Amino acid sequence: MDADQAAPTAERNETMSTIDWNDLYRTTFPDLVRFLHRKVWDAERAKDLAQEAFVRALQHEPKKPRAWLFQVAANLARDEARTVIRRKKHLVLLKSEAEQRKASVKDPSAELAEQERWAAVRGALDSLSEKDREALLLWDAGQSYTEIARQLGLAVGAVGTTLARARKRLAEAYNEREGANVARR
C-alpha cells in the first residue's frame, strides 16, 4: 500500500476512534426519528428508517456523522415514498391508521379534532415547496443552520430567511385549511 492509500485509511480510523457512537445514537436518534416521522407519517417506519441510517453510518464511517445521518435519512424517506406510491400502500396505511384510531378512541370528538389538526398540518406541509419543507423538517430535527445550508445547497446566511418564509407559508397554508374546515362545519 502506498502513502496515498494509507492516509485515507488512517484518517478514517482516526475519525472512527473520535466518534462516540453510543452518545451520537442517544443524542441524535430521537431527532432523526422525528425528522423521518414528518416525512413518512408512520412512527414505526420512521424508527426503522432511523435504525437503517445508523447501520449505514457504521458501515461508511462518515467524517460528519450527524449531518450524514440526516442526509441518508432524507434519501431513505424519499425512497420509501417512491415505494409507497408505486405500490399504493398509502391507502392501506391510511385505512389501518383509521382502524387503529377507532379501536383506541376514548372521546370521539377530541379524536376527530386531533385527526383534523394532523390532516391540516400534513396538508399544509405537503403544500410547501420541497426546499421549504426540507428546511423546516431539518430545523425541527435539531439541525444547525450550517447543516441545513449544506444539505439544501444554500448559503448559511440564507437559511434564516428560508426558514422564516417557510414558517410563514406553513402558517398561511395551515390557517387556510383550518378556515376551510370551519366553513364545512
C-alpha positions as CSV (number, residue, x, y, z in Angstrom):
1,M,0.0,0.0,0.0
2,D,1.5,3.4,-0.9
3,A,1.3,6.6,1.1
4,D,-1.7,7.9,-0.7
5,Q,-3.8,4.9,0.1
6,A,-2.6,4.7,3.7
7,A,-3.6,8.3,4.5
8,P,-7.4,8.0,3.9
9,T,-7.4,4.7,5.9
10,A,-5.5,6.3,8.8
11,E,-7.8,9.4,8.6
12,R,-10.9,7.1,8.6
13,N,-9.6,5.2,11.6
14,E,-8.8,8.4,13.4
15,T,-12.4,9.7,12.7
16,M,-13.9,6.4,13.9
17,S,-11.9,6.5,17.1
18,T,-13.1,10.0,17.9
19,I,-16.8,9.3,17.4
20,D,-18.7,8.1,20.4
21,W,-21.4,6.1,18.6
22,N,-23.3,5.5,21.8
23,D,-23.5,9.2,22.6
24,L,-24.3,10.0,18.9
25,Y,-27.1,7.5,18.9
26,R,-28.5,8.7,22.2
27,T,-28.5,12.3,21.2
28,T,-29.4,12.0,17.5
29,F,-31.8,9.1,17.3
30,P,-34.9,11.0,18.7
31,D,-34.3,13.9,16.3
32,L,-33.8,11.6,13.4
33,V,-37.0,9.7,14.2
34,R,-39.0,13.0,14.5
35,F,-37.5,14.2,11.2
36,L,-38.4,10.9,9.5
37,H,-41.8,10.7,11.0
38,R,-42.7,14.0,9.4
39,K,-41.7,12.5,6.1
40,V,-43.3,9.1,6.2
41,W,-46.1,9.7,8.8
42,D,-45.6,6.3,10.4
43,A,-43.8,6.3,13.7
44,E,-42.7,2.6,13.5
45,R,-41.4,3.1,9.9
46,A,-39.6,6.2,11.0
47,K,-37.8,4.3,13.7
48,D,-36.9,1.5,11.2
49,L,-35.5,4.1,8.8
50,A,-33.5,5.8,11.5
51,Q,-32.0,2.4,12.5
52,E,-31.1,1.8,8.9
53,A,-29.4,5.2,8.7
54,F,-27.3,4.3,11.7
55,V,-26.4,0.9,10.3
56,R,-25.2,2.6,7.1
57,A,-23.2,5.1,9.2
58,L,-21.4,2.4,11.0
59,Q,-20.6,0.8,7.6
60,H,-19.4,4.0,5.9
61,E,-17.8,5.7,8.9
62,P,-18.6,9.3,7.8
63,K,-16.5,12.3,8.9
64,K,-19.5,14.3,10.0
65,P,-21.9,11.6,11.2
66,R,-24.8,13.7,12.3
67,A,-25.2,15.6,9.1
68,W,-24.5,12.4,7.2
69,L,-27.2,10.6,9.1
70,F,-29.8,13.2,8.2
71,Q,-28.8,13.2,4.6
72,V,-29.1,9.4,4.4
73,A,-32.4,9.5,6.3
74,A,-33.8,12.0,3.8
75,N,-32.7,9.7,1.0
76,L,-34.3,6.7,2.7
77,A,-37.5,8.6,3.3
78,R,-37.6,9.6,-0.4
79,D,-37.0,6.0,-1.4
80,E,-39.7,5.0,1.0
81,A,-42.2,7.5,-0.5
82,R,-41.5,6.2,-4.0
83,T,-42.1,2.6,-2.9
84,V,-45.3,3.6,-1.2
85,I,-46.6,5.4,-4.2
86,R,-45.5,2.7,-6.6
87,R,-47.3,0.0,-4.5
88,K,-50.2,2.3,-3.5
89,K,-49.5,1.3,0.1
90,H,-50.6,4.7,1.3
91,L,-54.3,3.6,1.0
92,V,-53.6,0.6,3.2
93,L,-51.7,2.7,5.7
94,L,-54.4,5.3,6.0
95,K,-57.1,2.6,6.4
96,S,-55.0,0.8,9.0
97,E,-54.4,4.1,10.9
98,A,-58.1,4.9,10.9
99,E,-58.9,1.4,12.2
100,Q,-56.3,1.8,15.0
101,R,-57.7,5.2,15.9
102,K,-61.3,3.8,16.0
103,A,-60.1,1.0,18.3
104,S,-58.4,3.3,20.7
105,V,-61.0,6.2,20.7
106,K,-62.0,7.4,24.1
107,D,-63.5,10.7,23.3
108,P,-64.8,10.7,19.7
109,S,-65.0,14.5,19.4
110,A,-61.4,15.0,20.7
111,E,-60.1,12.2,18.5
112,L,-61.8,13.8,15.4
113,A,-60.4,17.2,16.3
114,E,-56.9,15.7,16.6
115,Q,-57.3,13.9,13.3
116,E,-58.4,17.1,11.6
117,R,-55.5,19.1,13.1
118,W,-53.0,16.5,11.9
119,A,-54.6,16.4,8.4
120,A,-54.3,20.2,8.2
121,V,-50.7,20.0,9.3
122,R,-49.9,17.3,6.8
123,G,-51.7,19.1,4.0
124,A,-50.0,22.4,4.9
125,L,-46.6,20.7,4.9
126,D,-47.4,18.9,1.6
127,S,-48.4,22.2,0.0
128,L,-44.9,23.7,0.6
129,S,-42.1,23.5,-1.9
130,E,-39.7,20.7,-1.3
131,K,-37.0,23.2,-0.2
132,D,-39.2,24.9,2.3
133,R,-40.5,21.5,3.7
134,E,-36.9,20.1,4.0
135,A,-35.7,23.3,5.7
136,L,-38.5,23.2,8.3
137,L,-38.1,19.4,8.9
138,L,-34.3,19.7,9.2
139,W,-34.6,22.6,11.6
140,D,-37.3,20.8,13.6
141,A,-34.9,17.8,13.8
142,G,-32.3,20.0,15.5
143,Q,-30.0,20.6,12.6
144,S,-27.9,23.7,12.7
145,Y,-28.1,26.4,10.1
146,T,-24.7,25.2,8.8
147,E,-26.0,21.7,8.4
148,I,-29.3,22.8,6.8
149,A,-27.3,25.0,4.4
150,R,-25.1,22.1,3.4
151,Q,-28.0,19.8,2.8
152,L,-30.1,22.3,0.9
153,G,-27.2,23.8,-1.1
154,L,-27.8,27.3,0.4
155,A,-25.6,29.9,1.9
156,V,-25.6,29.8,5.7
157,G,-27.0,33.3,5.7
158,A,-29.9,32.3,3.6
159,V,-31.1,29.6,5.9
160,G,-32.7,32.1,8.4
161,T,-34.6,33.8,5.6
162,T,-35.6,30.5,4.0
163,L,-36.9,29.2,7.4
164,A,-38.8,32.5,8.1
165,R,-40.5,32.4,4.7
166,A,-41.2,28.6,5.1
167,R,-42.8,29.1,8.5
168,K,-44.9,32.0,7.2
169,R,-46.1,29.8,4.2
170,L,-46.8,26.9,6.5
171,A,-48.8,29.1,8.9
172,E,-50.8,30.5,6.0
173,A,-51.4,27.1,4.5
174,Y,-52.5,25.7,7.8
175,N,-54.8,28.7,8.6
176,E,-56.3,28.4,5.1
177,R,-57.0,24.7,5.7
178,E,-58.4,25.4,9.2
179,G,-60.6,28.1,7.7
180,A,-61.9,25.6,5.2
181,N,-62.6,23.1,8.0
182,V,-64.5,25.7,10.0
183,A,-66.6,26.6,6.9
184,R,-67.5,22.9,6.4
185,R,-68.8,22.5,10.0
